[in-house]
Amino acid sequence: MAAELRIGIIDSGHSAAQASQVLAARQFWLADESLQEGEAQLDCLGHGTAVLAAIAERAAAAQFCVAQVFGERWLTSPLQIAAAIYWLMEQDVALINLSLGARQDRPLLREACQAAQAAGILLCAASPARGEPVFPASYADVLRVTGDARCEGAQWSWLNSPQADFGAPVASVSSGLAGASIASAVLSGHVAAYLLEHPAARVPAVLEHLRSQAAFVGPERRGLVP
């Protein structure tokens, strides 16, 4: 791990106001079905900006490496995401937040996730509260995160459900965005905060912290009388 805590984000980029928090940024896109990479552009969708803000709110001392896989549209591919993961490995990040999900399981994406995990990098990915599984959240040992309306502020839940491992606040007040993608960023922020306090901690210690300090255990049971 680098001397400073480096957090990787794979998303739509970052804003100009966040530039001082970003150590490195790279854009990955497809042209004629071939992977291209180059200088990152400012975030024009606002999603990556909200994700970075949610993490930084909980871990202000962290530094960020941002891999841009969305441009002007909500369109990306497993190839772009896999390339972003390998690039972030080169940046020596401790954690990669993936507030996104692809419907198809692709070997190249699965192999990229496995390579990152073998290097000791924790992967935190958004998982929908219901419906079909998405990737990379559904790969082994990736932290699956969804929104949990019970959670407020600094709270998170240990769901241990078929859909997700953990839950976190579902909405970002500052950005107006909501859903599993924001929840994933919030949980990544809590993980980053823990790593700032415990720089030698490895994945098992992080998982134990998340489980032992969860405000809620198990999925929400709506309609049940306490």
HELIX and SHEET records of a PDB file:
HELIX    1   1 ALA A   16  GLN A   21  5                                   6    
HELIX    2   2 HIS A   47  ARG A   58  1                                  12    
HELIX    3   3 PRO A   78  GLU A   90  1                                  13    
HELIX    4   4 PRO A  107  ALA A  118  1                                  12    
HELIX    5   5 ALA A  180  GLU A  197  1                                  18    
HELIX    6   6 VAL A  203  SER A  212  1                                  10    
SHEET    1   A10 SER A  34  GLY A  38  0                                        
SHEET    2   A10 VAL A  22  ALA A  31 -1                                        
SHEET    3   A10 GLN A  63  GLN A  68  1                                        
SHEET    4   A10 ARG A   6  ASP A  11  1                                        
SHEET    5   A10 LEU A  95  LEU A  98  1                                        
SHEET    6   A10 LEU A 122  ALA A 126  1                                        
SHEET    7   A10 LEU A 143  GLY A 147  1                                        
SHEET    8   A10 PHE A 166  ALA A 168  1                                        
SHEET    9   A10 SER A 157  TRP A 158 -1                                        
SHEET   10   A10 PHE A 216  VAL A 217  1                                        
END                                                                             
